[in-house]
Amino acid sequence: MTNGEAVGKPSLDHAPLCDSARGDELWTIDDLVRYTKLSLRKIQYDVNAGAISCCKFGRSLRFKTEDVSAYVESRRIRRRK
């Protein structure tokens, strides 16, 4: 890699820009890691896969509370009857 990227490090360059700002609280990626107790790499992977929506400000990612809730809910395992 020529621009100092670590080998195997996920690229977040294609994360979409946030389309609106309604005054919602924004979470950092570190907040999301602490809340979900998932690894940083797993969160980055899910962002790249489109599993969680985010806002991109330059190189920083921010997550709306409603998107965090939707992400967690989408991972819920439902019992079959």
KOLKOLSE-500951 format. One record per atom (N, C-alpha, C, O): residue number from 1; chain; atom name; x, y, z. Coordinates in pm, 1 decimal, padded with zeros to 6 digits. Each point is the difference from the previous one (the first is absolute). Layout:
BEGIN
+-----+------+------+----------+----------+----------+
: pos : unit : site :       c1 :       c2 :       c3 :
+-----+------+------+----------+----------+----------+
: NUM :    A :   CA :        X :        Y :        Z :
...
+-----+------+------+----------+----------+----------+
This chain:
BEGIN
+-----+------+------+----------+----------+----------+
: pos : unit : site :       c1 :       c2 :       c3 :
+-----+------+------+----------+----------+----------+
:   1 :    A :    N :  00083.8 : -00116.4 :  00000.0 :
:   1 :    A :   CA : -00083.8 :  00116.4 :  00000.0 :
:   1 :    A :    C :  00089.2 :  00124.0 :  00000.0 :
:   1 :    A :    O :  00099.9 :  00005.9 :  00071.8 :
:   2 :    A :    N : -00135.5 :  00088.6 : -00149.7 :
:   2 :    A :   CA :  00089.3 :  00112.7 : -00018.7 :
:   2 :    A :    C : -00026.6 :  00118.2 :  00091.4 :
:   2 :    A :    O :  00092.4 :  00077.2 :  00025.7 :
:   3 :    A :    N : -00212.9 : -00059.1 :  00024.3 :
:   3 :    A :   CA : -00029.5 :  00120.4 :  00077.4 :
:   3 :    A :    C : -00002.2 : -00024.6 :  00150.8 :
:   3 :    A :    O : -00068.1 :  00072.6 :  00072.4 :
:   4 :    A :    N :  00139.8 : -00171.5 : -00024.2 :
:   4 :    A :   CA :  00015.0 : -00024.1 :  00142.3 :
:   4 :    A :    C : -00111.5 : -00081.3 :  00062.4 :
:   4 :    A :    O : -00005.8 : -00010.9 :  00122.5 :
:   5 :    A :    N : -00083.6 : -00047.0 : -00202.7 :
:   5 :    A :   CA : -00106.1 : -00082.4 :  00054.8 :
:   5 :    A :    C :  00056.9 : -00134.6 :  00043.6 :
:   5 :    A :    O :  00087.0 : -00056.1 : -00066.5 :
:   6 :    A :    N : -00136.1 :  00006.0 :  00177.0 :
:   6 :    A :   CA :  00042.0 : -00130.9 :  00048.2 :
:   6 :    A :    C : -00062.6 : -00108.0 : -00087.4 :
:   6 :    A :    O : -00112.5 :  00014.5 : -00047.7 :
:   7 :    A :    N :  00185.6 : -00121.0 :  00027.8 :
:   7 :    A :   CA : -00051.8 : -00111.2 : -00078.0 :
:   7 :    A :    C : -00117.4 : -00062.1 :  00075.2 :
:   7 :    A :    O :  00009.3 : -00024.9 :  00120.2 :
:   8 :    A :    N : -00118.7 :  00000.0 : -00189.9 :
:   8 :    A :   CA : -00116.4 : -00060.5 :  00061.1 :
:   8 :    A :    C : -00090.5 :  00097.4 :  00071.8 :
:   8 :    A :    O : -00105.0 : -00040.5 :  00049.9 :
:   9 :    A :    N :  00141.4 :  00167.3 : -00042.5 :
:   9 :    A :   CA : -00083.5 :  00099.7 :  00066.7 :
:   9 :    A :    C : -00114.8 :  00037.9 : -00092.8 :
:   9 :    A :    O :  00023.2 :  00037.1 : -00115.1 :
:  10 :    A :    N : -00147.0 : -00045.9 :  00163.9 :
:  10 :    A :   CA : -00113.8 :  00033.6 : -00086.1 :
:  10 :    A :    C :  00002.4 :  00146.2 : -00042.0 :
:  10 :    A :    O :  00035.4 :  00087.4 :  00079.1 :
:  11 :    A :    N : -00072.7 : -00061.3 : -00202.1 :
:  11 :    A :   CA : -00008.0 :  00136.1 : -00050.7 :
:  11 :    A :    C : -00140.3 :  00052.8 :  00020.4 :
:  11 :    A :    O : -00097.5 : -00068.0 : -00032.0 :
:  12 :    A :    N :  00086.3 :  00188.2 :  00084.7 :
:  12 :    A :   CA : -00130.5 :  00060.8 :  00022.8 :
:  12 :    A :    C : -00024.5 :  00115.1 : -00096.7 :
:  12 :    A :    O : -00087.1 :  00083.6 :  00024.1 :
:  13 :    A :    N :  00163.2 : -00078.4 : -00133.4 :
:  13 :    A :   CA : -00008.5 :  00111.8 : -00093.1 :
:  13 :    A :    C : -00135.5 :  00012.3 : -00067.7 :
:  13 :    A :    O : -00038.7 :  00110.4 : -00038.4 :
:  14 :    A :    N : -00034.0 : -00219.0 :  00022.6 :
:  14 :    A :   CA : -00125.8 :  00007.5 : -00071.6 :
:  14 :    A :    C : -00122.3 :  00013.9 :  00090.7 :
:  14 :    A :    O : -00112.9 : -00012.7 : -00047.4 :
:  15 :    A :    N :  00133.1 :  00038.4 :  00176.4 :
:  15 :    A :   CA : -00114.2 :  00019.3 :  00089.8 :
:  15 :    A :    C : -00076.7 :  00124.6 : -00044.2 :
:  15 :    A :    O :  00060.8 :  00103.0 : -00028.9 :
:  16 :    A :    N : -00193.2 : -00111.7 :  00023.4 :
:  16 :    A :   CA : -00079.1 :  00112.3 : -00049.9 :
:  16 :    A :    C :  00004.3 :  00119.3 :  00093.0 :
:  16 :    A :    O :  00017.0 : -00014.5 :  00121.1 :
:  17 :    A :    N : -00032.4 :  00132.0 : -00178.5 :
:  17 :    A :   CA : -00009.9 :  00121.5 :  00080.0 :
:  17 :    A :    C : -00138.4 :  00005.4 :  00063.2 :
:  17 :    A :    O : -00096.6 : -00051.7 : -00056.0 :
:  18 :    A :    N :  00087.8 :  00113.4 :  00170.5 :
:  18 :    A :   CA : -00128.9 :  00013.1 :  00067.8 :
:  18 :    A :    C : -00090.3 :  00092.0 : -00081.0 :
:  18 :    A :    O :  00043.0 :  00106.9 : -00043.2 :
:  19 :    A :    N : -00167.0 : -00147.4 :  00022.5 :
:  19 :    A :   CA : -00089.6 :  00078.8 : -00083.1 :
:  19 :    A :    C : -00077.8 :  00105.9 :  00076.0 :
:  19 :    A :    O : -00057.9 :  00088.9 : -00062.4 :
:  20 :    A :    N :  00054.3 : -00094.9 :  00193.5 :
:  20 :    A :   CA : -00072.3 :  00101.5 :  00075.5 :
:  20 :    A :    C :  00054.5 :  00009.4 :  00141.1 :
:  20 :    A :    O :  00061.8 : -00093.6 :  00050.7 :
:  21 :    A :    N : -00085.2 :  00206.6 :  00011.2 :
:  21 :    A :   CA :  00039.3 :  00019.0 :  00139.6 :
:  21 :    A :    C : -00121.5 :  00056.5 :  00072.0 :
:  21 :    A :    O : -00037.1 :  00115.4 : -00021.3 :
:  22 :    A :    N : -00024.3 : -00195.7 :  00105.9 :
:  22 :    A :   CA : -00122.0 :  00041.2 :  00069.0 :
:  22 :    A :    C :  00024.8 :  00024.3 :  00148.2 :
:  22 :    A :    O : -00095.0 :  00001.4 :  00078.2 :
:  23 :    A :    N :  00217.4 :  00017.5 : -00038.5 :
:  23 :    A :   CA :  00028.7 :  00021.1 :  00140.0 :
:  23 :    A :    C :  00010.5 : -00127.8 :  00080.7 :
:  23 :    A :    O :  00007.4 :  00005.6 :  00122.7 :
:  24 :    A :    N : -00006.7 : -00122.9 : -00189.4 :
:  24 :    A :   CA :  00015.2 : -00126.4 :  00070.2 :
:  24 :    A :    C :  00140.0 : -00008.8 :  00059.8 :
:  24 :    A :    O :  00096.3 :  00056.1 : -00052.4 :
:  25 :    A :    N : -00088.4 : -00128.3 :  00163.5 :
:  25 :    A :   CA :  00131.6 : -00024.1 :  00058.7 :
:  25 :    A :    C :  00078.3 : -00092.4 : -00092.7 :
:  25 :    A :    O : -00054.0 : -00098.1 : -00051.2 :
:  26 :    A :    N :  00179.0 :  00129.3 :  00030.3 :
:  26 :    A :   CA :  00085.5 : -00081.8 : -00085.9 :
:  26 :    A :    C :  00098.5 : -00077.6 :  00085.9 :
:  26 :    A :    O :  00057.4 :  00053.6 :  00094.7 :
:  27 :    A :    N : -00038.7 : -00180.7 : -00129.0 :
:  27 :    A :   CA :  00092.7 : -00088.2 :  00068.9 :
:  27 :    A :    C :  00128.4 : -00008.3 : -00081.0 :
:  27 :    A :    O : -00004.0 :  00002.1 : -00123.0 :
:  28 :    A :    N :  00116.8 : -00011.5 :  00190.2 :
:  28 :    A :   CA :  00125.7 : -00027.8 : -00068.6 :
:  28 :    A :    C :  00011.6 : -00151.4 : -00018.3 :
:  28 :    A :    O : -00075.6 : -00077.0 :  00059.2 :
:  29 :    A :    N :  00169.6 :  00037.0 : -00140.5 :
:  29 :    A :   CA :  00022.4 : -00143.7 : -00018.4 :
:  29 :    A :    C :  00046.9 : -00063.4 :  00131.4 :
:  29 :    A :    O : -00032.1 : -00115.5 :  00028.0 :
:  30 :    A :    N :  00107.5 :  00190.4 :  00052.1 :
:  30 :    A :   CA :  00043.0 : -00051.7 :  00130.9 :
:  30 :    A :    C : -00118.7 : -00018.0 :  00094.1 :
:  30 :    A :    O : -00004.4 : -00096.2 :  00076.6 :
:  31 :    A :    N : -00093.0 :  00189.3 : -00082.1 :
:  31 :    A :   CA : -00122.4 : -00015.4 :  00079.7 :
:  31 :    A :    C : -00071.2 : -00129.5 : -00038.1 :
:  31 :    A :    O : -00045.8 : -00075.2 :  00086.0 :
:  32 :    A :    N :  00037.6 :  00050.7 : -00217.2 :
:  32 :    A :   CA : -00068.9 : -00119.0 : -00049.7 :
:  32 :    A :    C :  00073.0 : -00128.3 :  00041.3 :
:  32 :    A :    O : -00063.6 : -00099.2 :  00035.6 :
:  33 :    A :    N :  00194.9 :  00101.5 : -00040.3 :
:  33 :    A :   CA :  00079.9 : -00115.2 :  00043.5 :
:  33 :    A :    C : -00025.2 : -00029.0 :  00148.2 :
:  33 :    A :    O : -00019.8 : -00115.3 :  00038.2 :
:  34 :    A :    N :  00020.5 :  00219.4 :  00044.6 :
:  34 :    A :   CA : -00024.0 : -00019.4 :  00144.0 :
:  34 :    A :    C : -00142.0 : -00049.6 :  00026.6 :
:  34 :    A :    O : -00020.3 : -00088.0 :  00083.7 :
:  35 :    A :    N : -00077.5 :  00143.7 : -00154.3 :
:  35 :    A :   CA : -00139.9 : -00035.7 :  00021.4 :
:  35 :    A :    C : -00029.2 : -00144.6 : -00041.3 :
:  35 :    A :    O : -00066.3 : -00073.2 :  00073.5 :
:  36 :    A :    N :  00114.9 :  00032.5 : -00189.0 :
:  36 :    A :   CA : -00029.5 : -00134.3 : -00050.7 :
:  36 :    A :    C :  00097.8 : -00105.7 :  00050.1 :
:  36 :    A :    O : -00027.5 : -00119.7 : -00007.8 :
:  37 :    A :    N :  00141.7 :  00164.7 :  00059.1 :
:  37 :    A :   CA :  00106.7 : -00090.7 :  00043.0 :
:  37 :    A :    C :  00051.9 : -00084.7 : -00116.6 :
:  37 :    A :    O :  00047.0 : -00112.2 :  00018.8 :
:  38 :    A :    N : -00056.8 :  00168.8 : -00139.5 :
:  38 :    A :   CA :  00057.3 : -00061.9 : -00119.6 :
:  38 :    A :    C :  00133.9 :  00064.7 : -00027.3 :
:  38 :    A :    O :  00029.8 :  00107.2 :  00052.7 :
:  39 :    A :    N :  00051.3 : -00172.1 : -00135.3 :
:  39 :    A :   CA :  00130.4 :  00056.5 : -00032.7 :
:  39 :    A :    C : -00015.5 :  00115.4 : -00098.9 :
:  39 :    A :    O : -00098.7 :  00008.4 : -00073.0 :
:  40 :    A :    N :  00196.1 :  00078.5 :  00072.3 :
:  40 :    A :   CA :  00004.2 :  00109.9 : -00096.2 :
:  40 :    A :    C : -00003.4 : -00054.3 : -00142.0 :
:  40 :    A :    O : -00070.9 :  00053.2 : -00085.4 :
:  41 :    A :    N :  00146.3 : -00157.9 :  00060.3 :
:  41 :    A :   CA :  00005.3 : -00060.3 : -00133.7 :
:  41 :    A :    C : -00138.2 : -00050.7 : -00043.2 :
:  41 :    A :    O : -00037.4 :  00016.6 : -00116.1 :
:  42 :    A :    N : -00039.3 : -00078.3 :  00208.0 :
:  42 :    A :   CA : -00133.7 : -00049.7 : -00032.0 :
:  42 :    A :    C : -00093.7 :  00116.2 : -00035.7 :
:  42 :    A :    O : -00076.4 : -00009.2 : -00096.0 :
:  43 :    A :    N :  00082.3 :  00117.5 :  00172.5 :
:  43 :    A :   CA : -00082.9 :  00117.3 : -00030.0 :
:  43 :    A :    C :  00038.0 :  00056.8 : -00136.0 :
:  43 :    A :    O : -00088.0 :  00032.7 : -00079.5 :
:  44 :    A :    N :  00217.2 : -00020.5 :  00051.4 :
:  44 :    A :   CA :  00045.8 :  00050.5 : -00129.9 :
:  44 :    A :    C : -00047.9 : -00091.3 : -00113.1 :
:  44 :    A :    O : -00041.9 :  00048.0 : -00105.4 :
:  45 :    A :    N :  00048.1 : -00177.9 :  00127.2 :
:  45 :    A :   CA : -00046.9 : -00096.2 : -00099.7 :
:  45 :    A :    C : -00149.3 :  00020.7 : -00027.4 :
:  45 :    A :    O : -00042.5 :  00003.6 : -00115.4 :
:  46 :    A :    N : -00036.7 :  00009.8 :  00222.4 :
:  46 :    A :   CA : -00143.6 :  00018.6 : -00015.6 :
:  46 :    A :    C : -00034.1 :  00133.5 : -00067.0 :
:  46 :    A :    O : -00097.4 :  00007.8 : -00074.9 :
:  47 :    A :    N :  00175.0 :  00095.6 :  00100.4 :
:  47 :    A :   CA : -00019.8 :  00128.0 : -00069.9 :
:  47 :    A :    C :  00024.0 : -00020.3 : -00149.0 :
:  47 :    A :    O : -00081.0 :  00041.8 : -00082.7 :
:  48 :    A :    N :  00191.7 : -00105.5 :  00048.9 :
:  48 :    A :   CA :  00032.5 : -00024.9 : -00141.9 :
:  48 :    A :    C : -00104.4 : -00087.8 : -00067.0 :
:  48 :    A :    O : -00028.5 :  00017.7 : -00118.5 :
:  49 :    A :    N : -00029.2 : -00112.1 :  00192.1 :
:  49 :    A :   CA : -00100.5 : -00091.3 : -00054.8 :
:  49 :    A :    C : -00137.9 :  00064.8 : -00007.8 :
:  49 :    A :    O : -00091.9 : -00057.1 : -00058.8 :
:  50 :    A :    N :  00076.5 :  00175.2 :  00117.3 :
:  50 :    A :   CA : -00128.8 :  00068.3 : -00001.6 :
:  50 :    A :    C : -00095.8 : -00047.9 :  00107.3 :
:  50 :    A :    O : -00119.5 :  00029.2 : -00006.0 :
:  51 :    A :    N :  00170.5 : -00102.4 :  00104.2 :
:  51 :    A :   CA : -00085.0 : -00052.8 :  00106.8 :
:  51 :    A :    C : -00039.7 :  00108.0 :  00100.2 :
:  51 :    A :    O : -00099.2 : -00015.1 :  00071.3 :
:  52 :    A :    N :  00174.8 :  00122.5 : -00065.4 :
:  52 :    A :   CA : -00033.2 :  00112.6 :  00088.0 :
:  52 :    A :    C :  00023.4 :  00129.3 : -00076.0 :
:  52 :    A :    O :  00103.1 :  00017.7 : -00064.9 :
:  53 :    A :    N : -00199.2 :  00071.6 :  00073.8 :
:  53 :    A :   CA :  00011.4 :  00129.9 : -00066.0 :
:  53 :    A :    C :  00086.5 :  00091.9 :  00082.9 :
:  53 :    A :    O :  00002.8 : -00009.0 :  00122.8 :
:  54 :    A :    N :  00067.5 :  00096.9 : -00190.5 :
:  54 :    A :   CA :  00082.7 :  00096.0 :  00072.3 :
:  54 :    A :    C :  00006.0 :  00130.5 : -00077.7 :
:  54 :    A :    O : -00037.5 :  00006.9 : -00117.1 :
:  55 :    A :    N :  00084.9 :  00094.9 :  00184.5 :
:  55 :    A :   CA :  00027.0 :  00129.5 : -00060.4 :
:  55 :    A :    C :  00151.3 :  00014.3 : -00007.1 :
:  55 :    A :    O :  00071.5 : -00041.2 :  00091.4 :
:  56 :    A :    N : -00023.7 :  00099.2 : -00199.3 :
:  56 :    A :   CA :  00144.0 :  00015.0 : -00017.2 :
:  56 :    A :    C :  00033.3 :  00148.5 : -00006.0 :
:  56 :    A :    O : -00051.3 :  00073.2 : -00084.7 :
:  57 :    A :    N :  00137.3 : -00030.3 :  00175.3 :
:  57 :    A :   CA :  00047.9 :  00137.6 :  00004.7 :
:  57 :    A :    C :  00150.5 : -00004.6 : -00021.8 :
:  57 :    A :    O :  00075.8 : -00027.6 :  00092.9 :
:  58 :    A :    N : -00032.9 :  00054.5 : -00214.5 :
:  58 :    A :   CA :  00140.8 : -00017.9 : -00033.0 :
:  58 :    A :    C :  00033.2 : -00147.2 :  00011.1 :
:  58 :    A :    O : -00056.9 : -00082.4 : -00071.6 :
:  59 :    A :    N :  00149.0 :  00048.8 :  00161.0 :
:  59 :    A :   CA :  00035.5 : -00140.6 :  00021.9 :
:  59 :    A :    C : -00066.2 : -00057.6 :  00124.7 :
:  59 :    A :    O :  00021.5 : -00116.4 :  00033.7 :
:  60 :    A :    N : -00102.3 :  00197.9 :  00035.4 :
:  60 :    A :   CA : -00065.5 : -00044.4 :  00123.2 :
:  60 :    A :    C : -00138.9 : -00053.2 : -00029.1 :
:  60 :    A :    O : -00074.4 :  00057.0 : -00079.8 :
:  61 :    A :    N :  00040.3 : -00166.5 :  00145.2 :
:  61 :    A :   CA : -00132.7 : -00058.8 : -00012.1 :
:  61 :    A :    C : -00079.5 :  00031.0 :  00125.9 :
:  61 :    A :    O :  00053.2 : -00002.7 :  00111.0 :
:  62 :    A :    N : -00181.8 :  00032.1 : -00129.9 :
:  62 :    A :   CA : -00091.5 :  00021.1 :  00111.4 :
:  62 :    A :    C : -00126.3 : -00079.9 : -00026.5 :
:  62 :    A :    O : -00039.3 : -00019.9 : -00115.0 :
:  63 :    A :    N : -00023.5 : -00025.3 :  00221.8 :
:  63 :    A :   CA : -00116.2 : -00085.7 : -00009.0 :
:  63 :    A :    C : -00115.2 :  00063.3 :  00076.1 :
:  63 :    A :    O :  00016.8 :  00042.9 :  00114.2 :
:  64 :    A :    N : -00134.6 : -00036.7 : -00177.1 :
:  64 :    A :   CA : -00118.8 :  00051.7 :  00066.2 :
:  64 :    A :    C : -00052.0 : -00105.5 :  00096.6 :
:  64 :    A :    O :  00013.6 : -00120.1 : -00023.5 :
:  65 :    A :    N : -00073.2 :  00166.8 :  00132.2 :
:  65 :    A :   CA : -00055.0 : -00090.1 :  00100.4 :
:  65 :    A :    C : -00099.4 : -00097.4 : -00061.9 :
:  65 :    A :    O :  00001.5 : -00118.8 :  00032.1 :
:  66 :    A :    N : -00087.9 :  00168.2 : -00120.7 :
:  66 :    A :   CA : -00099.8 : -00087.9 : -00063.0 :
:  66 :    A :    C :  00066.0 : -00105.9 : -00087.4 :
:  66 :    A :    O : -00051.3 : -00111.5 : -00010.0 :
:  67 :    A :    N :  00164.2 :  00143.6 : -00053.5 :
:  67 :    A :   CA :  00071.0 : -00098.7 : -00081.6 :
:  67 :    A :    C :  00068.2 : -00105.0 :  00086.2 :
:  67 :    A :    O :  00007.3 : -00117.1 : -00037.3 :
:  68 :    A :    N :  00042.8 :  00159.9 :  00153.5 :
:  68 :    A :   CA :  00060.2 : -00095.6 :  00094.5 :
:  68 :    A :    C : -00107.5 : -00097.0 :  00049.2 :
:  68 :    A :    O :  00022.7 : -00120.9 :  00006.2 :
:  69 :    A :    N : -00138.9 :  00174.2 :  00028.3 :
:  69 :    A :   CA : -00110.1 : -00085.5 :  00045.9 :
:  69 :    A :    C : -00042.7 : -00098.0 : -00108.1 :
:  69 :    A :    O : -00024.2 : -00117.3 :  00028.7 :
:  70 :    A :    N :  00014.8 :  00163.9 : -00152.4 :
:  70 :    A :   CA : -00039.3 : -00087.5 : -00111.9 :
:  70 :    A :    C :  00105.1 : -00108.2 : -00023.0 :
:  70 :    A :    O : -00034.3 : -00114.7 : -00028.5 :
:  71 :    A :    N :  00161.6 :  00150.4 :  00040.8 :
:  71 :    A :   CA :  00109.9 : -00095.8 : -00017.3 :
:  71 :    A :    C : -00008.5 : -00110.0 :  00105.4 :
:  71 :    A :    O :  00010.5 : -00118.4 : -00032.0 :
:  72 :    A :    N : -00029.5 :  00157.9 :  00157.0 :
:  72 :    A :   CA : -00009.2 : -00098.1 :  00108.6 :
:  72 :    A :    C : -00123.7 : -00087.6 : -00020.2 :
:  72 :    A :    O :  00007.7 : -00122.0 :  00015.0 :
:  73 :    A :    N : -00120.7 :  00182.3 : -00048.4 :
:  73 :    A :   CA : -00123.4 : -00075.8 : -00020.5 :
:  73 :    A :    C :  00013.9 : -00098.5 : -00115.6 :
:  73 :    A :    O : -00055.8 : -00109.7 :  00004.7 :
:  74 :    A :    N :  00129.6 :  00148.2 : -00107.8 :
:  74 :    A :   CA :  00017.1 : -00089.1 : -00115.8 :
:  74 :    A :    C :  00081.5 : -00124.5 :  00034.8 :
:  74 :    A :    O : -00002.6 : -00098.6 : -00073.7 :
:  75 :    A :    N :  00074.0 :  00102.9 :  00184.4 :
:  75 :    A :   CA :  00081.3 : -00113.3 :  00043.1 :
:  75 :    A :    C : -00073.3 : -00091.2 :  00097.6 :
:  75 :    A :    O :  00052.9 : -00102.9 :  00042.0 :
:  76 :    A :    N : -00176.1 :  00141.8 : -00006.2 :
:  76 :    A :   CA : -00077.1 : -00078.4 :  00095.8 :
:  76 :    A :    C : -00035.9 : -00135.1 : -00058.3 :
:  76 :    A :    O : -00041.2 : -00010.1 : -00115.6 :
:  77 :    A :    N :  00057.0 : -00092.9 :  00195.8 :
:  77 :    A :   CA : -00035.8 : -00136.3 : -00040.9 :
:  77 :    A :    C : -00139.3 : -00028.2 :  00054.6 :
:  77 :    A :    O : -00024.2 :  00010.1 :  00120.2 :
:  78 :    A :    N : -00064.5 : -00044.7 : -00207.7 :
:  78 :    A :   CA : -00137.7 : -00028.6 :  00037.8 :
:  78 :    A :    C : -00016.2 : -00151.4 :  00018.6 :
:  78 :    A :    O :  00050.1 : -00079.2 : -00079.8 :
:  79 :    A :    N : -00119.0 :  00041.7 :  00183.6 :
:  79 :    A :   CA : -00025.9 : -00142.6 :  00025.4 :
:  79 :    A :    C : -00108.3 : -00049.6 : -00092.9 :
:  79 :    A :    O : -00101.3 :  00066.8 : -00020.4 :
:  80 :    A :    N :  00122.8 : -00182.4 : -00034.8 :
:  80 :    A :   CA : -00103.3 : -00063.2 : -00083.2 :
:  80 :    A :    C : -00097.9 : -00073.2 :  00089.2 :
:  80 :    A :    O :  00036.9 : -00055.2 :  00103.7 :
:  81 :    A :    N : -00160.4 :  00055.7 : -00145.1 :
:  81 :    A :   CA : -00102.5 : -00070.2 :  00077.4 :
:  81 :    A :    C : -00028.6 : -00134.5 : -00058.5 :
:  81 :    A :    O : -00083.9 : -00073.4 :  00052.3 :
+-----+------+------+----------+----------+----------+
